[in-house]
């Protein structure tokens, strides 16, 4: 190679390194998630291998376990070209191509197809869990929460229900909704009782939940005589109030317990724009600014979760995105 050619090659390598650096830290996070996903898949290879129906795909996953990812992906490409779209072999190959992808965009594209186009396949719930993990790595907790919740909503018998609850809880924390997060983590803990490793992971994330106080006062329960005195005093006070007070007014209506959170953003302009879109769609809306600086755009005021879920579906169709039901604040 001539001196000019060597200099040109060195300059090209330098430009590639600079370009890789400029892609930013978010790319690093997503690549780490892909690597972690692959490692978790391969460390459990003995269990997963029996799940593959196709010998070719079983071979591909084995090659990936041995560090020969390029060879594994070539096999999967061949299987996809050979199978008919929609056949079990095609969906299986599509799922594993997403699992073994080297870029976040490729992984999301394949896994999303499995979850949406082939939602009745045996791989759909696993694809949704992978999508939730990738969304968290890409700092998209709303997407992660929606994907994880869909597992629990659409696949109630899935063995991944407890893991989905854990990831949904983590996403809710990132969205500034600890009440929802802790409820999901409690469900995950109850459902994962036989999986010690998963229980430990859930406990770690559950430690972010605020402590709840319960139990009797330090002095212990009151004695019978004290209880009698207290009852008599309360009865006398009630009679006195009834004699002197005007007719009682009707009790106030119970406050709404649920809202639909449509988006969370740090941009006041984006939050205001979404607020106007929701109002034009025929719903009341407001902006809730949290201590973390995020402006949460919330729609409606609902006394039960069913009505709130129905409103979330309407907003999803009208505005897109991933509206989710949250407790009213």
PETA-V275582 format. One record per residue. RES is the residue in one letter. OMEGA is omega in whole degrees, 0 to 359 (999 if undefined). BURIAL is b if it has 24 or more other ideal C-beta (glycine too) atoms within 12 Angstrom, else e. D_FIRST is the distance of its C-alpha to the first C-alpha in Angstrom with 1 decimal. Layout:
BEGIN
res-><RES/RES>
omega-><OMEGA/OMEGA>
burial-><BURIAL/BURIAL>
d_first-><D_FIRST/D_FIRST>
END
This chain:
BEGIN
res-><X/X/X/X/X/X/X/X/X/X/X/X/X/X/X/X/X/X/X/X/X/X/X/X/X/X/X/X/X/X/X/X/X/X/X/X/X/X/X/X/X/X/X/X/X/X/X/X/X/X/X/X/X/X/X/X/X/X/X/X/X/X/X/X/X/X/X/X/X/X/X/X/X/X/X/X/X/X/X/X/X/X/X/X/X/X/X/X/X/X/X/X/X/X/X/X/X/X/X/X/X/X/X/X/X/X/X/X/X/X/X/X/X/X/X/X/X/X/X/X/X/X/X/X/X/X/X/X/X/X/X/X/X/X/X/X/X/X/X/X/X/X/X/X/X/X/X/X/X/X/X/X/X/X/X/X/X/X/X/X/X/X/X/X/X/X/X/X/X/X/X/X/X/X/X/X/X/X/X/X/X/X/X/X/X/X/X/X/X/X/X/X/X/X/X/X/X/X/X/X/X/X/X/X/X/X/X/X/X/X/X/X/X/X/X/X/X/X/X/X/X/X/X/X/X/X/X/X/X/X/X/X/X/X/X/X/X/X/X/X/X/X/X/X/X/X/X/X/X/X/X/X/X/X/X/X/X/X/X/X/X/X/X/X/X/X/X/X/X/X/X/X/X/X/X/X/X/X/X/X/X/X/X/X/X/X/X/X/X/X/X/X/X/X/X/X/X/X/X/X/X/X/X/X/X/X/X/X/X/X/X/X/X/X/X/X/X/X/X/X/X/X/X/X/X/X/X/X/X>
omega-><182/179/179/180/179/179/179/180/178/179/180/179/179/179/179/179/180/179/179/180/184/179/169/187/180/176/177/182/181/178/177/178/178/179/180/178/180/180/180/178/188/178/178/188/182/179/185/185/181/182/180/179/183/176/180/180/175/177/180/180/176/178/178/178/180/179/181/184/181/178/179/181/176/178/180/177/178/180/178/179/184/186/175/180/180/176/178/180/180/182/179/180/179/178/184/174/176/180/184/181/180/178/181/181/180/180/181/181/182/182/178/176/179/185/186/184/184/186/178/181/180/183/188/181/177/178/179/178/177/179/178/180/178/179/177/180/180/180/177/186/179/177/180/180/180/181/180/178/180/176/184/181/187/182/185/179/183/175/181/184/181/177/178/178/179/181/176/177/177/180/180/175/181/179/178/182/185/180/178/181/184/177/179/180/175/177/180/181/181/184/185/188/183/183/187/181/180/178/178/177/180/180/179/180/179/180/177/181/178/180/177/181/179/176/183/178/183/182/180/182/180/178/182/181/180/179/180/179/181/179/180/180/180/179/179/180/179/180/180/179/181/182/187/186/174/180/183/177/178/181/180/179/179/181/177/182/183/173/176/177/186/179/174/186/175/183/178/180/180/180/180/179/179/177/180/179/180/181/177/177/174/180/172/182/178/178/178/180/181/179/180/178/179/175/184/181/185/185/169/180/193/181/178/185/182/179/180/179/178/178/178/178/179/180/179/179/184/189/185/179/185/177/180/181/180/175/178/180/999>
burial-><e/e/e/e/e/e/e/e/e/e/e/e/e/e/e/e/e/e/e/e/e/e/e/e/e/e/e/e/e/b/b/e/b/b/b/e/b/b/e/e/b/b/e/e/e/e/e/b/e/e/e/b/b/b/e/b/b/b/b/b/b/b/b/b/b/e/e/e/b/e/e/b/b/e/b/b/b/e/b/b/e/e/e/e/e/e/e/e/b/b/b/b/b/b/b/b/b/b/b/b/b/e/e/b/e/e/b/b/e/b/b/b/b/b/b/e/e/b/e/e/b/e/b/b/b/b/b/b/b/b/b/b/b/b/b/b/b/b/b/b/b/b/b/b/b/b/b/b/b/b/b/b/b/e/b/e/e/b/e/b/b/b/b/b/b/b/b/b/b/b/b/b/b/b/b/b/b/b/b/b/b/b/b/b/b/b/b/b/b/e/b/b/e/e/e/e/e/b/e/e/b/b/e/e/b/b/e/e/b/e/e/e/e/e/e/e/e/e/e/e/e/e/e/e/e/e/e/e/e/e/e/e/e/e/e/e/e/e/e/e/e/e/e/e/e/e/e/e/e/e/e/e/e/e/e/b/e/b/b/b/b/b/b/b/b/e/e/e/e/e/b/e/e/b/b/e/b/b/e/e/b/e/b/e/b/b/b/b/e/e/e/e/e/b/b/b/b/b/b/b/b/b/e/e/b/e/e/b/e/e/b/b/e/e/b/b/e/e/b/e/b/b/b/b/b/b/b/b/e>
d_first-><0.0/3.8/6.7/8.2/6.1/6.4/10.0/10.7/10.1/12.3/14.8/15.1/15.9/18.4/20.1/20.6/22.1/24.4/25.4/26.4/28.4/30.2/31.5/34.1/36.2/38.0/34.9/34.7/38.3/37.8/34.9/37.0/39.8/37.7/36.5/40.1/41.4/39.1/40.0/43.7/43.3/41.6/43.8/46.7/45.1/48.0/50.3/48.1/47.1/50.7/50.5/48.0/49.7/46.8/45.3/41.9/42.0/43.3/40.3/38.0/39.7/39.5/35.7/35.5/37.7/35.3/32.4/31.0/31.5/29.0/30.7/34.1/33.2/32.2/35.6/37.4/35.7/36.9/40.4/40.7/39.8/42.3/45.2/47.5/47.6/50.5/50.7/50.8/47.5/45.8/47.1/46.2/42.6/42.5/43.8/41.4/38.4/39.7/40.2/36.7/35.0/32.2/33.3/36.8/37.1/36.4/38.8/41.5/41.3/41.7/44.3/46.3/46.5/47.9/50.4/51.6/51.2/52.0/54.4/56.6/54.0/53.9/50.6/51.8/53.2/50.1/47.9/50.2/49.9/46.1/46.3/48.7/46.3/43.3/45.6/46.6/43.0/42.4/45.6/47.6/50.8/52.9/50.7/50.7/54.5/55.0/52.8/54.4/57.9/57.3/56.8/60.2/61.9/60.6/60.1/63.0/62.8/59.1/58.3/55.9/58.8/58.9/55.2/55.4/58.2/56.3/53.3/55.8/57.5/54.3/53.5/57.1/56.7/53.7/55.8/58.5/61.0/62.1/65.2/63.3/60.6/63.2/65.1/62.0/61.2/64.8/64.5/61.2/62.9/65.9/63.9/61.5/64.1/62.8/59.2/59.2/55.5/56.0/59.3/57.6/55.0/57.8/59.8/56.9/56.7/60.5/60.8/60.0/63.3/66.2/68.9/72.1/75.5/78.1/81.2/84.7/85.4/85.4/89.2/89.3/91.2/94.5/97.7/100.1/102.6/99.8/98.6/102.2/102.6/99.4/100.4/103.8/102.4/99.9/102.7/104.9/102.1/101.4/105.0/105.3/102.2/103.6/106.9/105.6/102.4/102.3/101.3/97.8/95.2/93.0/90.0/86.8/84.3/81.7/78.4/75.4/73.2/70.0/67.6/64.5/61.4/59.2/56.4/55.6/53.7/53.4/53.7/57.3/56.4/55.0/58.0/60.4/58.8/59.0/62.6/63.6/61.9/63.9/67.1/66.5/66.2/69.7/69.3/70.2/67.3/66.7/63.9/64.0/62.0/61.2/60.7/57.0/56.7/56.3/58.6/59.8/61.2/64.0/66.2/69.7/72.3/73.2/75.8/74.1/70.6/71.2/71.8/68.8/66.5/67.9/67.2/63.6/63.1/64.5/62.2/59.2/60.0/60.9/58.1/55.4/53.8/55.3/58.9/60.4/64.0/64.7/67.9/69.7/69.5>
END
